[in-house]
Structures are given as C-alpha cells and as structure tokens.
C-alpha cells in the first residue's frame, strides 16, 4: 500500500504535530489485508516542514554561540576549552516541546519537504514484541531490506520501521513525531501495539542525530541503539542515554574518523563509560571507510539479538500494555579492551566478566553478555562474526 498524505500550511501544522500531525488517510486505500498469513509492508509520504529537523533545532532553538571552532570534537583532549565551545561540541540538549513551538512561532516553520515512512511486519505475528527503527540516511535503507535482519525479525517477532527525508532522517523534534506515526500505522494495519512497542534504534553517519539523541530523552522505551560511522562524534555524547545499551561502530579508514584525530573521536565512548557508567561499547572495523559492508551486519544483529533478550521480558504482551524494560546492572556484564588507534588493523582484544577484567574497568567497552562479547572480540580480531 502506498499513500500520499495531504499538506498542511502555517504554524498550525507544527502545533498539530504534537497531537495529531497528519489527517486520516483515504479509507479506500486502507482496506483490510491479510495481516497474519503474509508479510505486510506499508508506505506513506508526508510533507513536513524543516523545523522538525535537527539542523533547524540546532540553528534556531539550541544555538551554538560559537564564532571559531578549534577542531576538537569531544571532551577527552579538550584541555581548557571556552564555555561556549563546551556547549557547541556536546549535543546534550535540553530542548522542551514548548521551547521548540515558541521558536517555530517566532521564526516560521521553514520549507516543506517529503518525509517517507515504511513499516514492515513479519508473517504470522499476531502482535509484535518490539520495533527496529532506523533512519534511512546512508546505510539505513540497506539494513531495512537486509534478508538477515528480516529473518531475525521473524524469529523474534519484531517489526521494522524506517524513515527518510531531510526533515527527519538526521533526527527530529518533537520526539512525539515518531509516536504519532507509529500510532497511525498501527491503527491502519490492525497492530495498535506498535504505538507502545520497545525500540531498537539505528543511525548511520549523521543519522546518529536520531539513534543517539532519541534515547537520551526517551530511554525508558529504547532497549538499545547503534551509531554506524558517526559523521559528528559529539552527537554521541549523550549522558541521558547512558543506561541504554549502545554500540558505536567506526571504520578505520573513514575520513570522518580522522577529523581531527582518530584518538579524539574514539575517546567518546570511554569518556561516557568513565563519567556516566554508560552501558556502551565501540568497535573499529579495519580497512573500511564510511560505509558498512556485508561483514558489518552480523555484529549489529548480534547486538540486537542479545540486548533484546537482556532487556525485553519474554512474557511481555504489548496487546495488554507497554513492556517495562529490564534495567541492566553494569557489574553483571562483560568488559572488552578498547581498540588501539596507534596499532591499527585487526587486534586481539581481551574480554572478561566485569569483576575479572584486568584492565581499566571504568573505561573499557561494556558488553551485554559473554556471547556478544565473543562476537565483538572475533569482529575486532578477524573482521567478521561467525553465522
């Protein structure tokens, strides 16, 4: 099914996005379909104003107050930065919906562009157990359609949801925009549980503006998130998301990783571990650039599988209400030695249960369990994960 939604104009459309952003679809286009006997895929295109985008929020709501950037990306090697640089280089924003609405009233909503949303549901799922939500920016489209992801989604009874378009693909405001779309899709396909499903988030490059920033504000609903080759590393520094398992995957030869230095970019996860006890890890894929390849996806899927098992209660039935995600105790996980940029290439990195780890426990990569730790270790040692 494919529909094109009506357009709204003026600030009234922006205000409406906090409650019911878009009007109902033409009923004839949402006729009953076989929801259980076959896979279901729905698509819709909406015209959204640019005020929803991260870039607009940064320029018009958050603001930088910075006149000359010195090239340093994160706190690990800042030395003595100016206060305005501290604000600009960390996207740890405290932007309320009210503040955003006020900025829209004052500055206007901006031009309108297409935002395209896709939902895929596996066959035989009377109710989904969770959703994998991904920005279509960069490799998100590939992941959404990847047969291995869809096979795992069938096994775990997960839906897949993807969006693309300048107003949303790098992150968006208000956060309720995602809830509105999931509620609308759920109503139209007979799966109202979509509106309360726990989420796994994926963002590539500047799609990290979605996958890392969203759980900082909505962490009680996100079971884990991935940043693939972040284009701007300070998007990753999100203390509010410290309790949500995170995986950041860098490409060793990615030019973004080298600006200004690999060491400074790679320091963001250890810094979050040390300062906020973040349940995060990072991996570096040797001999690869800004885009992931076929050898990358098994690590992502291993992380998805093991964090889902650790956080989403097996007995949860979303038809009866939202699932309370399981909180993770840092000392119950495993730790992994961090990849060394001065050595480069494939590296054999030590992993061990938290209490038995011989290195710096406060900054080592946090790994959700022994099985994922083995996959992470193999990926760093050999560049792949056994299927």
C-alpha positions in Angstrom: 0.0 0.0 0.0 1.3 3.5 -0.8 -0.4 6.7 0.1 0.4 10.4 -0.2 -0.9 12.5 2.6 -2.4 15.9 2.4 -0.4 19.0 3.0 -0.8 21.5 5.9 0.4 25.0 5.9 1.4 27.5 8.5 2.3 27.2 12.2 -1.0 25.4 12.8 0.5 22.3 11.2 3.5 22.4 13.5 1.3 22.7 16.6 -0.8 19.8 15.3 2.3 17.6 15.1 2.3 17.4 18.9 -1.1 15.8 19.0 -2.2 14.6 15.6 0.2 15.7 12.9 -1.5 14.4 9.9 -5.0 13.9 8.7 -6.6 10.5 8.2 -5.7 8.5 5.1 -8.3 7.9 2.4 -10.3 4.9 3.8 -10.4 3.1 0.5 -6.6 2.9 0.5 -6.6 1.2 3.8 -8.9 -1.7 3.0 -8.4 -4.9 5.0 -5.4 -7.0 4.2 -4.1 -10.5 5.3 -2.2 -9.4 8.4 -1.3 -12.8 9.8 -1.0 -15.0 6.7 1.6 -12.9 4.9 4.2 -10.2 5.4 2.8 -6.7 5.5 4.6 -3.6 4.2 3.1 -0.1 4.3 4.5 3.2 3.0 3.4 6.8 3.3 4.8 10.1 2.2 4.2 13.2 4.3 5.1 16.8 3.6 6.9 18.1 6.8 8.5 21.4 7.5 12.2 21.8 8.1 11.6 23.0 11.7 11.4 19.3 12.6 15.0 18.6 11.6 18.0 18.5 14.0 19.8 21.1 11.9 16.9 23.6 12.3 16.8 23.0 16.0 20.5 23.5 16.4 20.4 26.7 14.5 17.2 28.2 15.9 16.5 26.6 19.3 19.7 25.3 20.8 22.1 27.7 19.1 25.9 27.4 19.2 27.2 30.8 20.3 30.5 29.8 18.7 32.4 32.1 16.4 35.5 30.0 15.8 35.7 26.2 16.1 39.2 24.9 17.1 38.7 21.4 15.6 38.5 19.5 18.9 35.4 17.2 18.9 35.0 15.8 22.4 36.0 16.3 26.0 38.8 13.7 26.1 41.5 16.1 24.9 39.9 19.5 25.2 42.4 20.9 27.7 40.8 24.2 28.7 38.0 24.9 26.2 35.9 28.0 26.4 32.4 27.7 27.9 30.8 28.4 24.5 32.8 25.6 22.9 31.6 23.2 25.7 28.0 24.0 24.7 28.6 23.7 20.9 30.6 20.4 20.9 28.2 18.4 23.0 24.7 17.8 21.7 23.4 17.1 25.2 20.4 19.4 24.6 17.6 20.2 26.9 15.0 21.3 24.4 11.4 21.1 25.5 8.4 20.8 23.1 7.2 24.2 24.4 10.5 25.9 23.6 10.5 24.3 20.2 7.0 25.5 19.5 7.9 29.0 20.6 10.9 29.1 18.2 8.6 27.9 15.3 6.1 30.7 16.1 8.9 33.3 16.1 11.0 32.1 13.1 8.5 30.2 11.0 8.4 26.6 10.1 10.6 26.7 7.0 10.2 25.0 3.7 8.3 21.7 3.4 9.8 18.5 2.0 8.8 14.9 1.6 9.4 12.5 4.5 8.8 8.9 3.6 7.9 6.3 6.2 8.0 2.5 5.8 6.6 -0.3 8.0 7.3 -4.0 7.6 5.8 -6.7 9.7 6.6 -10.4 9.6 4.1 -13.0 8.7 2.4 -14.9 11.5 2.9 -12.2 14.1 -0.4 -11.6 15.9 1.4 -9.0 17.9 4.9 -7.7 17.6 7.3 -7.8 20.6 9.3 -4.7 19.5 10.4 -2.5 16.6 13.7 -1.9 14.9 13.5 1.8 14.0 16.1 3.2 11.6 16.9 6.4 9.8 17.1 5.7 6.1 20.1 8.1 5.8 23.1 6.3 4.4 23.0 2.5 5.1 19.6 2.5 6.8 17.9 1.6 3.6 20.2 -1.4 3.2 19.6 -2.6 6.7 15.9 -2.2 6.4 15.7 -4.5 3.4 18.5 -6.9 4.5 17.3 -10.5 4.5 19.3 -11.4 7.6 17.5 -8.6 9.6 14.2 -9.8 8.3 14.9 -13.4 9.2 15.9 -12.3 12.8 12.7 -10.1 12.9 10.6 -13.1 12.0 12.3 -15.2 14.7 11.9 -12.5 17.5 8.5 -11.2 16.2 9.8 -7.7 15.5 8.5 -5.0 13.2 10.8 -2.8 11.1 10.2 0.9 10.7 12.2 3.3 8.5 12.0 7.0 7.6 13.9 9.2 5.2 13.8 12.8 4.2 15.5 16.0 5.3 13.0 16.9 8.0 13.6 13.6 9.9 16.5 11.4 8.7 19.2 13.1 10.8 17.0 13.4 13.9 13.8 15.3 14.6 11.8 17.4 17.0 9.4 16.9 18.8 10.0 13.3 19.9 6.3 12.7 19.7 6.5 12.8 15.9 7.6 9.1 16.0 4.8 8.1 18.3 2.3 9.8 16.1 3.4 7.9 13.0 3.6 4.6 14.8 0.1 5.1 16.2 -1.2 5.9 12.8 0.4 2.9 11.2 -0.8 0.7 14.0 -4.4 1.8 13.7 -4.4 1.2 9.9 -2.9 -2.2 9.9 -4.6 -3.7 13.0 -1.5 -3.6 15.3 -2.2 -0.9 17.9 0.7 -2.3 19.9 3.1 -0.5 17.6 2.5 2.7 19.5 3.9 1.2 22.7 6.5 -1.2 21.4 10.0 -1.2 22.8 12.5 0.2 20.2 15.9 -0.7 18.8 17.4 2.3 17.0 19.9 2.5 14.1 21.5 5.6 12.5 24.4 5.8 10.1 26.6 8.9 9.8 24.5 11.9 10.7 21.7 9.5 11.3 23.3 9.3 14.7 21.4 12.5 15.4 18.4 10.2 15.6 19.8 7.0 17.1 21.9 8.6 19.9 19.8 11.7 20.8 16.4 9.9 20.9 17.2 7.5 23.8 18.7 10.4 25.8 15.1 11.8 26.1 13.0 8.5 25.6 15.3 5.9 27.2 12.6 4.1 29.0 11.3 2.8 25.7 14.6 2.1 23.9 16.2 -1.3 24.5 19.4 -0.5 22.6 20.8 1.7 19.9 23.5 1.8 17.2 25.6 4.6 15.7 27.2 3.4 12.5 30.2 5.6 11.5 29.1 8.7 13.2 29.7 11.7 11.0 29.9 14.1 14.0 31.2 12.4 17.1 29.8 14.9 19.6 26.3 13.7 18.7 27.2 10.5 20.5 28.0 12.2 23.9 24.5 11.8 25.5 24.6 11.3 29.3 20.8 10.9 29.3 21.2 7.7 27.3 23.9 6.2 29.5 21.6 3.4 30.8 20.6 2.3 27.3 22.9 -0.2 25.7 24.8 1.5 22.8 27.1 0.3 20.1 29.2 2.7 18.1 31.0 1.2 15.0 33.8 3.1 13.3 35.5 2.4 10.0 39.3 2.6 10.4 39.8 4.4 7.1 36.7 6.6 7.4 37.8 10.2 6.7 35.3 11.4 9.4 37.1 9.3 12.0 40.4 11.1 11.2 39.0 14.6 11.8 40.7 15.9 13.8 42.3 12.6 15.0 41.2 9.1 15.5 42.2 9.1 19.1 39.9 12.0 19.9 36.9 10.5 18.2 37.5 7.1 19.7 37.6 8.6 23.2 33.9 9.5 23.3 32.7 6.0 24.4 35.4 5.5 27.1 34.6 9.0 28.4 30.9 8.1 28.7 31.9 4.9 30.4 34.2 6.7 32.9 31.9 9.7 33.7 28.4 8.1 33.5 29.0 4.3 33.7 27.4 4.0 30.3 26.5 0.5 29.2 28.1 1.2 25.8 30.8 -0.3 23.6 32.6 0.6 20.4 34.1 -1.4 17.6 36.5 -0.4 14.8 36.2 -2.2 11.5 39.7 -2.3 9.9 40.3 -1.4 6.3 36.8 0.1 5.8 35.6 3.6 5.2 32.4 5.5 5.9 30.0 2.8 4.7 29.4 -0.6 6.4 29.6 -3.8 4.3 28.3 -7.3 4.5 30.8 -8.3 7.2 29.5 -5.5 9.4 25.8 -6.5 9.7 26.4 -9.7 11.8 27.8 -7.7 14.6 24.9 -5.3 14.5 22.4 -8.2 14.5 24.3 -10.0 17.3 24.0 -6.8 19.4 20.3 -6.6 18.5 19.6 -10.2 19.5 21.5 -10.2 22.8 20.2 -6.8 24.0 16.7 -7.8 23.1 17.0 -10.9 25.2 18.5 -8.9 28.1 16.0 -6.1 28.2 12.6 -7.1 26.8 10.8 -9.5 29.1 10.0 -12.8 27.3 6.5 -12.9 28.7 5.6 -9.3 27.6 2.4 -9.0 25.5 2.1 -5.5 24.1 -1.6 -6.0 23.5 -2.0 -5.7 27.2 0.1 -2.6 27.6 3.7 -1.4 27.3 6.6 -3.6 28.4 8.8 -2.5 31.3 12.3 -2.9 30.0 14.8 -4.7 32.3 17.4 -2.4 33.8 21.0 -3.7 33.4 23.5 -3.8 36.2 26.9 -2.7 35.0 28.7 -5.3 37.1 26.7 -8.1 35.5 28.1 -7.5 32.0 31.4 -8.2 30.4 34.2 -5.8 29.5 36.4 -5.6 26.5 39.8 -3.9 25.9 39.4 -0.9 23.7 40.9 -0.9 20.1 44.2 1.0 20.0 44.4 3.5 17.2 48.2 3.6 17.4 48.4 -0.1 16.4 45.5 -0.1 13.9 44.2 -3.1 12.0 42.9 -6.3 13.4 43.6 -6.6 17.1 43.1 -9.4 19.7 41.4 -7.6 22.5 40.9 -9.1 25.9 37.3 -9.7 27.2 36.2 -11.0 30.6 33.4 -10.8 33.0 33.2 -7.4 34.7 34.8 -8.4 38.0 37.6 -10.4 36.3 38.6 -7.8 33.8 42.3 -6.9 34.4 42.3 -3.5 32.6 40.6 -0.2 33.5 37.1 -1.3 34.3 35.8 2.3 34.2 36.6 3.0 30.5 36.6 -0.4 28.8 33.9 -1.3 26.4 30.8 -2.7 28.2 29.4 -5.9 26.6 26.0 -7.1 27.4 26.9 -10.8 27.9 29.5 -13.4 27.2 28.0 -14.4 23.9 28.0 -10.9 22.5 31.5 -10.4 24.0 32.8 -13.4 21.9 31.2 -11.9 18.8 32.7 -8.5 19.5 36.1 -10.0 20.1 36.0 -12.0 16.9 35.0 -9.0 14.9 38.0 -7.0 16.2 40.3 -9.9 15.7 39.2 -11.2 12.3 36.8 -8.7 10.9 33.7 -10.9 10.9 31.3 -12.7 13.1 30.6 -16.4 12.6 27.0 -17.0 11.5 
